[in-house]
């Protein structure tokens, strides 16, 4: 349940439009709903500003669909990450307005009219191979109602490509920098902008990239002050962090 939905319910109760029993029934599943294999956190949006997000790997198609349906019942927007097309087809049978984002491997269901937020996120990705992680971040920003722009294939091997978009990147309120290989892009971006930079190492690269560990360590050792680093391939986590930064700035 979102804060606006809770306020609407309580106002309806005060005005006498909703009975006490009906209100209690609506609130019965707060703060969580136990469906046997999962405890769906309906209180998450009230505490953290966005509803619980479903990570699909490790769950059966039936489990993901059931959790998605219970999240949707609260009336908020729903996001499932690392979803296969099989998972999406199962969800779509229950929620025809759900949308699949193949590049991001994500499923979204928008039930709340987009709100305008102050602030803009720019996502820069070093290479086309980093796009799945960058797109996960973009889709997450979008379902969380953040203004977002993508600048892809601007890695340091061709620095002029990044500099061609310098004005747009420098005007961002938060930059998410996504890179694999040697992971140098966030350090370069961090030296060009004054806003927070969230670095996302990816598992893109050859043997000595160690599945993203090389990029992760490079980003953690960035000489550009103030660069924050999330886990390998965690585009979702970077976008969520960006949302919190912007929300704190405007609240």
C-alpha positions as CSV (number, residue, x, y, z in Angstrom):
1,X,0.0,0.0,0.0
2,X,1.3,3.4,-1.0
3,X,1.1,6.5,1.2
4,X,-1.5,8.2,-1.1
5,X,-3.6,5.0,-1.0
6,X,-3.5,4.9,2.8
7,X,-4.4,8.5,3.1
8,X,-7.3,8.0,0.8
9,X,-8.6,5.1,2.8
10,X,-8.3,7.0,6.1
11,X,-10.0,10.0,4.6
12,X,-12.8,7.8,3.3
13,X,-13.2,6.3,6.8
14,X,-13.4,9.8,8.4
15,X,-16.0,10.9,5.9
16,X,-18.1,7.8,6.6
17,X,-17.7,6.5,3.0
18,X,-15.9,3.4,4.2
19,X,-17.0,1.3,7.1
20,X,-14.7,0.4,9.9
21,X,-14.9,-3.3,9.0
22,X,-14.0,-2.5,5.4
23,X,-11.0,-0.4,6.5
24,X,-9.8,-3.1,8.8
25,X,-10.1,-5.6,6.0
26,X,-8.0,-3.4,3.7
27,X,-5.3,-3.0,6.4
28,X,-5.2,-6.6,7.5
29,X,-2.3,-7.5,5.3
30,X,-0.1,-4.7,6.7
31,X,2.8,-4.9,7.2
32,X,3.2,-8.2,5.3
33,X,1.2,-11.0,3.7
34,X,2.3,-14.6,4.3
35,X,1.6,-16.7,1.2
36,X,3.6,-19.7,2.4
37,X,6.7,-19.5,0.3
38,X,7.1,-15.7,0.7
39,X,6.1,-12.9,3.0
40,X,5.1,-10.0,0.7
41,X,6.1,-6.7,2.2
42,X,3.1,-4.4,1.6
43,X,4.6,-1.9,4.0
44,X,7.7,-1.3,1.9
45,X,6.4,1.7,-0.1
46,X,5.4,3.5,3.1
47,X,8.8,3.0,4.7
48,X,11.1,3.3,1.7
49,X,9.1,5.2,-0.9
50,X,8.7,2.3,-3.4
51,X,7.1,-1.2,-3.2
52,X,9.0,-4.4,-2.8
53,X,10.8,-5.4,-6.0
54,X,10.8,-9.0,-7.2
55,X,14.2,-10.7,-8.1
56,X,13.1,-13.6,-10.3
57,X,16.2,-16.0,-10.5
58,X,15.9,-18.8,-7.9
59,X,12.1,-18.6,-7.9
60,X,9.7,-20.8,-10.0
61,X,7.5,-19.1,-12.6
62,X,4.5,-19.8,-10.4
63,X,6.2,-18.2,-7.4
64,X,7.1,-15.1,-9.3
65,X,3.6,-14.8,-10.7
66,X,2.0,-15.2,-7.3
67,X,4.2,-12.6,-5.6
68,X,3.7,-10.2,-8.5
69,X,-0.1,-10.6,-8.2
70,X,-0.1,-9.9,-4.5
71,X,2.2,-6.9,-5.0
72,X,-0.2,-5.6,-7.7
73,X,-3.2,-6.0,-5.4
74,X,-1.9,-3.2,-3.2
75,X,-2.5,-0.8,-6.1
76,X,1.1,0.4,-6.6
77,X,3.5,0.0,-9.4
78,X,5.3,-3.4,-9.7
79,X,8.8,-4.3,-10.9
80,X,10.3,-7.7,-11.4
81,X,14.0,-7.9,-12.3
82,X,16.0,-10.5,-14.2
83,X,12.8,-11.9,-15.7
84,X,12.7,-14.3,-18.6
85,X,10.1,-14.1,-21.3
86,X,8.5,-17.2,-19.9
87,X,8.0,-15.4,-16.6
88,X,6.5,-12.4,-18.4
89,X,4.0,-14.6,-20.3
90,X,2.8,-16.1,-17.1
91,X,2.5,-12.6,-15.5
92,X,0.7,-11.2,-18.6
93,X,-2.0,-13.8,-18.3
94,X,-2.9,-12.4,-14.9
95,X,-2.0,-8.7,-15.7
96,X,-2.5,-7.9,-19.4
97,X,-1.2,-4.4,-19.0
98,X,2.2,-5.6,-17.8
99,X,5.1,-4.7,-20.0
100,X,8.3,-6.7,-20.7
101,X,11.6,-4.9,-21.3
102,X,13.8,-7.5,-23.1
103,X,17.1,-5.5,-22.9
104,X,16.6,-4.9,-19.2
105,X,15.2,-8.4,-18.5
106,X,12.5,-6.7,-16.4
107,X,8.7,-6.7,-16.1
108,X,6.8,-3.6,-15.0
109,X,3.2,-2.9,-14.2
110,X,2.2,0.7,-13.9
111,X,-0.9,1.3,-11.9
112,X,-0.1,4.9,-10.6
113,X,-0.1,7.9,-12.9
114,X,3.5,9.1,-13.3
115,X,4.5,11.9,-11.0
116,X,6.8,14.7,-11.9
117,X,10.0,14.7,-9.8
118,X,12.6,17.4,-9.6
119,X,15.9,16.1,-10.8
120,X,17.3,14.2,-13.7
121,X,19.3,11.0,-13.9
122,X,21.8,10.4,-16.8
123,X,22.9,6.8,-17.4
124,X,26.2,6.4,-19.2
125,X,27.4,3.0,-20.4
126,X,30.9,2.2,-21.6
127,X,30.0,-0.3,-24.3
128,X,27.0,-1.9,-26.0
129,X,27.8,-5.1,-24.0
130,X,27.0,-3.1,-20.8
131,X,23.5,-2.2,-22.0
132,X,21.6,-4.9,-20.2
133,X,22.7,-3.5,-16.9
134,X,22.3,0.1,-18.0
135,X,18.8,-0.8,-19.3
136,X,17.9,-2.4,-15.9
137,X,18.8,0.9,-14.3
138,X,16.8,2.9,-16.9
139,X,13.6,0.8,-16.5
140,X,13.9,1.1,-12.7
141,X,14.3,4.9,-12.9
142,X,11.3,5.1,-15.2
143,X,8.9,3.0,-13.0
144,X,10.1,5.1,-10.0
145,X,9.0,8.2,-11.9
146,X,12.5,9.7,-12.4
147,X,13.4,11.7,-15.5
148,X,16.1,9.7,-17.1
149,X,18.4,9.9,-20.2
150,X,20.7,7.3,-21.6
151,X,24.1,7.8,-23.2
152,X,25.5,4.5,-24.4
153,X,28.8,3.3,-26.0
154,X,31.0,6.1,-24.6
155,X,33.8,4.1,-23.0
156,X,37.3,5.5,-22.5
157,X,38.8,3.7,-25.5
158,X,37.2,6.5,-27.5
159,X,37.1,9.4,-25.1
160,X,35.8,11.8,-27.7
161,X,32.5,9.9,-27.7
162,X,32.0,10.7,-24.0
163,X,33.1,14.4,-24.4
164,X,30.5,14.8,-27.2
165,X,27.8,14.4,-24.6
166,X,29.6,16.3,-21.8
167,X,27.1,19.1,-21.6
168,X,24.1,16.7,-21.1
169,X,26.0,14.6,-18.6
170,X,27.3,17.6,-16.6
171,X,23.7,19.0,-16.3
172,X,22.5,15.8,-14.6
173,X,21.5,15.7,-10.9
174,X,22.8,12.1,-10.6
175,X,24.9,10.1,-13.0
176,X,24.9,6.3,-13.1
177,X,28.1,5.1,-14.8
178,X,28.1,1.5,-16.1
179,X,31.3,-0.2,-17.2
180,X,33.0,-3.6,-17.4
181,X,36.5,-4.4,-18.6
182,X,39.0,-2.2,-16.6
183,X,36.1,-0.1,-15.2
184,X,37.6,3.3,-15.8
185,X,34.5,5.2,-17.0
186,X,33.2,6.3,-13.6
187,X,36.5,7.9,-12.7
188,X,36.5,9.9,-15.9
189,X,32.9,11.0,-15.4
190,X,33.5,11.7,-11.7
191,X,36.2,14.2,-12.8
192,X,33.7,16.0,-15.2
193,X,30.6,16.5,-13.0
194,X,29.7,18.0,-9.7
195,X,26.7,15.8,-9.0
196,X,26.7,12.3,-7.3
197,X,28.1,9.5,-9.5
198,X,27.0,6.0,-8.9
199,X,29.3,3.4,-10.5
200,X,28.1,0.0,-11.6
201,X,30.7,-2.6,-12.5
202,X,29.6,-5.2,-15.0
203,X,30.7,-8.7,-15.7
204,X,31.7,-7.8,-19.3
205,X,35.2,-8.6,-20.2
206,X,37.8,-11.3,-20.9
207,X,39.5,-13.7,-18.4
208,X,41.3,-11.3,-16.2
209,X,38.2,-9.2,-15.7
210,X,37.2,-12.0,-13.3
211,X,33.5,-11.6,-14.0
212,X,33.4,-8.0,-13.0
213,X,35.7,-8.1,-10.0
214,X,38.4,-6.1,-11.8
215,X,36.0,-3.3,-12.7
216,X,34.6,-3.4,-9.1
217,X,38.0,-3.0,-7.5
218,X,39.0,-0.2,-10.0
219,X,35.8,1.7,-9.1
220,X,36.3,1.3,-5.4
221,X,39.8,2.7,-5.9
222,X,38.7,5.6,-8.1
223,X,40.8,8.8,-7.8
224,X,37.7,10.8,-8.5
225,X,36.4,11.8,-5.1
226,X,32.8,11.0,-4.2
227,X,32.2,8.1,-6.6
228,X,29.8,5.6,-5.0
229,X,29.9,1.9,-6.1
230,X,27.2,-0.8,-6.1
231,X,27.6,-4.5,-6.7
232,X,28.5,-6.1,-10.0
233,X,25.7,-5.9,-12.6
234,X,23.4,-4.2,-10.1
235,X,21.7,-1.6,-12.4
236,X,18.6,-1.9,-10.2
237,X,20.5,-1.0,-7.1
238,X,22.1,2.0,-8.7
239,X,18.8,3.4,-9.9
240,X,17.2,2.8,-6.4
241,X,20.1,4.8,-4.8
242,X,19.6,7.6,-7.3
243,X,15.9,7.8,-6.4
244,X,16.7,8.0,-2.8
245,X,19.2,10.8,-3.4
246,X,16.7,12.8,-5.4
247,X,13.9,12.2,-2.9
248,X,16.0,13.4,0.0
249,X,17.0,16.5,-1.9
250,X,13.4,17.5,-2.7
251,X,11.7,16.4,0.5
